[in-house]
Amino acid sequence: MFASSAGVAAAGNNGFFVPATPDGAQAAFIQGPSTMSIYQNVSGFEVGTAYTLAFYLAKRTDGCPPCGATIGDALISAVVDGTTVFGPFNVGSVSPGFQLFRSNVFTAAAPTLTIVFEGSGPAGDRTGFVDAVRIDAAVPEPGSVLLVGSGALSLLVYCRRRAYRVNAG
């Protein structure tokens, strides 16, 4: 669902100058000088499980000289049930074309969550594009896995030494 100046545009040199999309021939756009949003209720979450959002962002590539806009300069955030998990990020800072981004980890508090992409920007026609949004179960960082693994190994060594002392004594 779309609120304010948001919607769907076809890729190509139409009025929006949407770059080639990573998924299909359209992308959602967030545009304007005020707050606008794309939102969807999504079901199927396992309560207490950690997730991330993966999505592609792009900027408008032509600017909008008649309305005084600089290329990009749309601030985009990803919000899950009222908590910002990404941004605000200025899509004007990315190179042309869609770039892959990932949100911070969030934990599902209910089986259905509201996912929102919010945009804002200064006066003028600012446009950012969102495409190929997916929800992934969070994968622990390699450092966390290493830390847990080394702790388990230390505990195993301690238990074996203690068992050896008990059996030897």
C-alpha positions as CSV (number, residue, x, y, z in Angstrom):
1,M,0.0,0.0,0.0
2,F,1.2,3.5,-0.7
3,A,0.8,6.7,1.2
4,S,1.4,10.3,0.0
5,S,3.8,10.5,-3.0
6,A,4.6,6.8,-3.4
7,G,3.7,4.2,-6.0
8,V,5.0,1.9,-8.7
9,A,6.8,2.9,-11.9
10,A,8.1,1.0,-14.9
11,A,11.8,0.8,-15.5
12,G,13.2,2.9,-18.3
13,N,13.3,6.5,-19.4
14,N,9.7,7.4,-18.6
15,G,8.8,10.3,-16.3
16,F,10.7,8.6,-13.4
17,F,13.9,7.4,-15.0
18,V,13.9,4.1,-13.1
19,P,17.1,2.2,-13.6
20,A,17.1,-1.4,-14.7
21,T,15.4,-3.3,-11.9
22,P,16.8,-6.4,-10.2
23,D,13.4,-8.1,-10.1
24,G,10.8,-7.6,-12.8
25,A,10.2,-4.5,-14.8
26,Q,8.8,-2.2,-12.1
27,A,10.0,-0.7,-8.8
28,A,8.3,1.1,-6.0
29,F,9.0,4.8,-5.8
30,I,9.1,7.2,-2.9
31,Q,9.0,10.8,-4.0
32,G,8.4,14.3,-2.7
33,P,9.5,16.9,-0.2
34,S,7.4,15.5,2.7
35,T,7.0,12.1,4.4
36,M,5.8,9.4,2.2
37,S,5.6,5.6,2.6
38,I,5.2,2.1,1.2
39,Y,3.8,-0.3,3.7
40,Q,2.6,-3.9,3.9
41,N,1.4,-6.3,6.6
42,V,3.4,-9.5,6.3
43,S,2.4,-12.8,8.0
44,G,4.3,-15.9,8.8
45,F,6.9,-14.7,11.3
46,E,7.9,-17.0,14.2
47,V,7.6,-15.0,17.4
48,G,11.0,-14.6,19.1
49,T,13.0,-15.3,15.9
50,A,15.5,-12.8,14.5
51,Y,15.1,-11.5,10.9
52,T,16.6,-9.0,8.5
53,L,15.2,-7.2,5.5
54,A,17.2,-7.4,2.3
55,F,16.2,-4.9,-0.5
56,Y,17.6,-2.9,-3.4
57,L,17.6,0.9,-3.4
58,A,18.3,3.3,-6.3
59,K,18.1,7.0,-7.0
60,R,16.4,8.8,-9.8
61,T,19.1,9.3,-12.4
62,D,17.9,12.5,-14.3
63,G,17.3,14.8,-11.4
64,C,14.4,17.1,-12.1
65,P,15.8,20.4,-13.4
66,P,12.4,22.1,-13.8
67,C,11.6,21.5,-10.1
68,G,15.1,22.3,-8.8
69,A,16.0,18.9,-7.5
70,T,19.4,17.4,-7.2
71,I,19.8,13.7,-8.4
72,G,18.7,11.5,-5.5
73,D,18.6,13.2,-2.1
74,A,15.6,11.2,-0.9
75,L,16.1,9.9,2.6
76,I,14.7,6.3,3.0
77,S,14.2,4.3,6.2
78,A,12.9,0.8,6.8
79,V,10.6,0.4,9.8
80,V,9.2,-2.8,11.3
81,D,6.2,-2.4,13.7
82,G,7.3,1.2,14.5
83,T,11.0,0.5,15.0
84,T,13.5,1.8,12.5
85,V,15.7,-1.0,11.3
86,F,17.5,0.8,8.5
87,G,18.3,4.5,7.8
88,P,17.5,7.2,7.2
89,F,19.8,6.7,4.2
90,N,20.3,9.3,1.4
91,V,19.9,7.3,-1.8
92,G,21.6,10.3,-3.6
93,S,24.9,8.9,-2.2
94,V,24.7,5.6,-4.1
95,S,26.1,5.2,-7.6
96,P,23.5,4.9,-10.4
97,G,21.6,1.6,-10.5
98,F,20.1,-0.5,-7.8
99,Q,22.4,-1.4,-4.8
100,L,21.6,-4.2,-2.3
101,F,21.1,-3.2,1.4
102,R,20.3,-5.1,4.5
103,S,18.6,-3.9,7.6
104,N,19.6,-4.3,11.2
105,V,18.4,-7.5,12.9
106,F,14.9,-7.3,14.4
107,T,13.0,-9.9,16.4
108,A,9.5,-10.8,15.6
109,A,7.1,-9.9,18.4
110,A,4.0,-11.2,16.6
111,P,3.3,-13.5,13.7
112,T,2.2,-10.5,11.5
113,L,4.3,-7.4,11.3
114,T,4.0,-4.1,9.4
115,I,6.9,-3.4,7.1
116,V,7.2,0.2,6.1
117,F,9.7,2.0,3.8
118,E,9.5,5.7,4.6
119,G,10.9,8.5,2.6
120,S,11.5,12.2,3.2
121,G,13.7,14.9,1.6
122,P,14.2,18.6,1.3
123,A,12.0,20.7,-1.0
124,G,11.9,19.8,-4.7
125,D,11.2,16.5,-6.5
126,R,13.2,13.8,-4.7
127,T,12.8,10.2,-5.8
128,G,14.2,7.0,-4.5
129,F,13.3,3.5,-5.7
130,V,12.8,0.2,-3.7
131,D,12.8,-3.2,-5.3
132,A,13.2,-6.9,-4.6
133,V,12.4,-6.8,-0.8
134,R,12.8,-10.0,1.0
135,I,12.8,-11.2,4.6
136,D,15.6,-13.5,5.8
137,A,16.2,-15.3,9.1
138,A,19.1,-13.6,10.7
139,V,22.4,-15.4,10.5
140,P,24.8,-15.0,13.4
141,E,28.0,-13.0,12.7
142,P,31.1,-15.1,12.2
143,G,32.7,-13.5,15.3
144,S,29.7,-14.5,17.4
145,V,29.9,-18.1,16.2
146,L,33.6,-18.1,16.9
147,L,33.1,-16.8,20.4
148,V,30.4,-19.4,21.2
149,G,32.5,-22.1,19.7
150,S,35.6,-21.2,21.7
151,G,33.6,-21.0,24.9
152,A,32.2,-24.5,24.3
153,L,35.6,-25.8,23.5
154,S,37.0,-24.3,26.7
155,L,34.2,-25.9,28.7
156,L,34.8,-29.3,27.1
157,V,38.6,-29.1,28.0
158,Y,37.8,-28.0,31.6
159,C,35.3,-30.9,32.0
160,R,37.7,-33.5,30.6
161,R,40.6,-32.3,32.9
162,R,38.3,-32.4,35.9
163,A,37.1,-35.9,35.0
164,Y,40.8,-37.0,34.5
165,R,41.7,-35.6,38.0
166,V,38.8,-37.3,39.6
167,N,39.6,-40.6,38.0
168,A,43.4,-40.3,38.7
169,G,43.0,-39.2,42.3
